């Protein structure tokens, strides 16, 4: 697997984990977990986009 593809997969994984944490935080009314989830979701999106950019540069 190319490094750019791995980066995209890791980013998607973090994005999904963030969505789950954010949902649990909302459900349990735990603001810190909700914020943590949002942050992880955003970081995952950034990581995924870095992977896409790397993939575009490989072409």
C-alpha positions as CSV (number, residue, x, y, z in Angstrom):
1,X,0.0,0.0,0.0
2,X,1.3,3.4,-1.0
3,X,2.1,5.9,1.9
4,X,-0.5,8.3,0.5
5,X,-3.2,5.6,0.6
6,X,-2.2,4.7,4.2
7,X,-2.4,8.4,5.2
8,X,-5.9,8.6,3.7
9,X,-7.0,5.5,5.5
10,X,-5.6,6.7,8.8
11,X,-7.3,10.0,8.3
12,X,-10.7,8.4,7.6
13,X,-10.2,6.2,10.7
14,X,-9.6,9.3,12.9
15,X,-12.5,11.0,11.3
16,X,-14.9,8.1,12.2
17,X,-13.5,7.8,15.7
18,X,-14.1,11.6,16.2
19,X,-17.7,11.3,15.0
20,X,-18.3,8.5,17.5
21,X,-16.7,10.4,20.4
22,X,-18.7,13.5,19.4
23,X,-21.9,11.5,19.3
24,X,-21.2,9.8,22.7
25,X,-20.4,13.2,24.2
26,X,-23.7,14.7,22.9
27,X,-25.6,11.7,24.2
28,X,-24.0,11.7,27.6
29,X,-23.9,15.5,27.7
30,X,-20.1,15.4,28.3
31,X,-18.8,18.6,26.7
32,X,-15.2,17.6,26.9
33,X,-15.7,14.3,25.0
34,X,-17.8,16.1,22.5
35,X,-15.1,18.7,21.9
36,X,-12.4,16.0,21.8
37,X,-14.5,14.2,19.2
38,X,-14.8,17.3,17.1
39,X,-11.0,17.9,17.3
40,X,-10.2,14.3,16.3
41,X,-12.8,14.5,13.4
42,X,-11.1,17.7,12.1
43,X,-7.6,16.2,12.4
44,X,-8.8,13.2,10.5
45,X,-10.1,15.3,7.7
46,X,-6.8,17.2,7.5
47,X,-4.9,13.9,7.5
48,X,-7.1,12.5,4.8
49,X,-6.6,15.6,2.6
50,X,-2.8,15.4,3.1
51,X,-3.0,11.8,1.8
52,X,-5.0,13.0,-1.2
53,X,-2.5,15.8,-1.9
54,X,0.4,13.3,-1.7
55,X,-1.4,11.0,-4.1
56,X,-1.9,13.8,-6.5
57,X,1.8,14.7,-6.3
58,X,2.8,11.0,-7.1
59,X,1.1,11.3,-10.5
